[in-house]
């Protein structure tokens, strides 16, 4: 399985450009060309969204991963450092996708470009393309059918949307509600006030309230981004048996064959505060 870690700006300043290390900037293209960490390659995390999890959609996703990581010069043993603007969800989506594709060691620049503080570059990095053949780690991705099976037991389903989405008051799909039996996870607990990930012990204690240590966990949200960051938080907390349902409510909430729990849930006052 993949190793997930956080690195500091100081560490990256010493290792960016070193053999075996690749920095991926996950921000939108316009932001990347305005200035990026020297040697950073570009991959907008939004390009890795997956609206369906049926077999044809997964096959296309595997092709996309193979082509993209080949063009970026990534190999399975490359130490990849993902840098977003901060610790936003698309940086986590890239980290999750790398792990799913078969990359063994993945780091995030904790705090992203906001924490960098060093010189920025506008030049395109010199990259030698490689042949990357995805070796999908099925344990990191849950399909709609696997989520459906989890509603009958065997895994804990976690909802990483905002609480009013979880409560069925609004959604990004035709139907409102939640996956039956899903537990709510407040993603604001993942980051501290400075935008960096919360300490490991703090994350572990908070996440243990929604998934017991060692319990299989499947995380979803509206379109996979928030679920990916919750997945990263689980990994950092030592909860390795976790998966992202990448199509999330975009798929589940629009397909009638998947059950929805739309029963009323009171929204606690803390959940109505703006997300960090």
MOZIKA-V133348 format. One record per pair of residues at least 4 apart in sequence whose ideal C-beta (glycine too) atoms are under 7 Angstrom apart, sorted by the first residue. I is the first residue (numbers start at 1). GAP is how many residues later the second one is. Records with the same first field share a line. If there is no record, write none. Layout:
I = GAP + GAP
//
This chain:
1 = 136 + 239
2 = 97 + 101 + 102 + 103 + 104
3 = 101 + 102
4 = 102 + 228 + 231 + 232
5 = 102
6 = 101 + 102 + 104 + 191 + 230
7 = 4 + 5 + 74 + 100 + 102 + 103
8 = 102
9 = 4 + 100 + 106 + 107 + 108 + 109
10 = 4
11 = 4
12 = 4 + 11 + 25 + 69 + 97
13 = 105
15 = 6
16 = 5 + 7 + 21 + 22 + 23
17 = 21 + 22
20 = 58 + 59
21 = 58 + 60
22 = 19 + 51 + 52 + 56 + 58
23 = 14 + 16 + 17 + 18 + 58 + 60
24 = 16 + 17 + 19 + 48 + 56 + 58 + 70
25 = 7 + 11 + 12 + 15 + 17 + 58
26 = 17 + 18 + 19 + 56 + 57 + 58 + 64 + 65 + 68
27 = 4 + 5 + 57 + 58
28 = 16
29 = 4 + 13 + 15
30 = 4
31 = 54
32 = 4 + 10
33 = 89
35 = 85 + 86 + 87
36 = 4 + 84 + 85
37 = 46 + 79 + 83
38 = 81 + 83
39 = 86
40 = 43 + 85
41 = 31 + 84 + 86
43 = 4 + 25 + 29 + 51
45 = 45 + 46 + 48 + 49
46 = 44
48 = 45 + 46 + 49
49 = 174 + 175
50 = 7 + 11 + 174 + 196 + 197
51 = 196 + 199 + 200
52 = 5 + 195 + 199
53 = 4 + 5 + 90 + 91 + 193 + 194 + 198
55 = 4
56 = 4
57 = 4
58 = 4
59 = 4
60 = 4
61 = 4
62 = 4 + 72 + 74
63 = 4
64 = 4
65 = 4 + 32 + 36 + 69
66 = 4 + 66 + 67 + 68
67 = 4
68 = 4
69 = 5 + 32 + 63
70 = 59 + 60 + 61 + 62
71 = 58
72 = 55
73 = 54 + 55 + 56 + 57
74 = 4 + 6 + 29 + 56 + 58
75 = 55 + 57
76 = 26 + 27 + 28 + 59
77 = 27
78 = 25
79 = 26
80 = 18 + 23 + 26
81 = 26 + 28
82 = 9 + 12 + 13 + 24 + 26
83 = 26 + 29 + 30
84 = 4 + 6 + 7 + 28
85 = 27 + 28 + 29
86 = 25 + 26 + 28 + 109
87 = 4 + 21 + 23 + 24 + 25 + 104 + 108 + 109 + 110
89 = 4 + 136 + 137 + 139 + 140
90 = 4 + 135
91 = 4 + 17 + 21
92 = 4 + 136 + 137 + 140
93 = 4 + 131 + 132 + 135
94 = 4
95 = 4 + 11 + 13 + 137
96 = 4 + 44 + 132 + 135 + 136 + 148
97 = 4
98 = 5 + 8
99 = 4 + 7 + 38 + 41
100 = 36 + 37 + 40 + 41
101 = 33 + 35
102 = 32 + 33 + 34 + 35
108 = 124
109 = 6
110 = 5 + 86 + 87
111 = 4 + 83 + 84 + 85
114 = 81
139 = 104
140 = 103 + 104
141 = 102 + 103 + 105
142 = 4 + 5 + 76 + 101 + 102 + 103
144 = 4 + 103 + 107 + 108 + 114
145 = 4
146 = 4
147 = 4 + 10 + 32 + 71 + 73 + 98
148 = 110
149 = 5
150 = 4 + 5 + 7 + 68
151 = 6 + 28 + 29 + 30
154 = 62
155 = 61 + 62 + 63
156 = 27 + 55 + 59 + 60 + 61
157 = 22 + 24 + 25 + 61
158 = 24 + 25 + 27 + 52 + 53 + 59 + 60 + 61 + 72
159 = 7 + 19 + 20 + 23 + 24 + 25 + 26 + 61
160 = 25 + 27 + 59 + 60 + 61 + 66 + 67 + 70
161 = 4 + 5 + 60 + 61 + 65
162 = 113
163 = 4 + 21 + 104 + 108
164 = 5 + 6 + 103
165 = 5 + 6 + 57
166 = 12 + 18 + 99
167 = 98 + 100
168 = 8 + 9 + 10 + 94
169 = 7
170 = 6
171 = 5 + 78 + 82
172 = 50 + 51 + 77 + 78
173 = 76 + 77 + 80 + 81
174 = 79 + 80
175 = 78 + 85
176 = 86
177 = 83 + 84 + 85
178 = 4 + 83
179 = 41 + 73
180 = 79 + 81
183 = 27
185 = 25 + 45
186 = 85
187 = 39 + 42 + 43
188 = 87 + 88
189 = 9 + 17
190 = 7 + 8 + 39 + 40 + 43
191 = 4 + 5 + 6 + 7 + 85
192 = 4 + 6
197 = 36 + 39
198 = 4 + 5
199 = 4
200 = 4 + 36 + 37
201 = 4
202 = 4
203 = 4 + 30 + 33 + 34
204 = 4 + 33 + 34
207 = 4 + 26 + 27 + 30 + 32
208 = 4 + 5
211 = 4 + 6 + 28
213 = 26
214 = 27
216 = 25
217 = 17 + 22 + 24 + 25
218 = 25 + 27
219 = 8 + 11 + 12 + 23 + 25 + 26
220 = 7 + 25 + 28 + 29
221 = 4 + 5 + 6 + 27 + 28
222 = 26 + 27 + 28
223 = 25 + 27
224 = 4 + 20 + 22 + 23 + 24
225 = 4
226 = 4
227 = 4 + 17 + 18 + 21
228 = 4 + 16
229 = 4
230 = 4
231 = 4 + 11 + 13
232 = 4
233 = 4
234 = 5 + 8
235 = 4 + 5 + 7
247 = 4
248 = 4
249 = 4
250 = 4
251 = 4
252 = 6
267 = 4 + 5
//
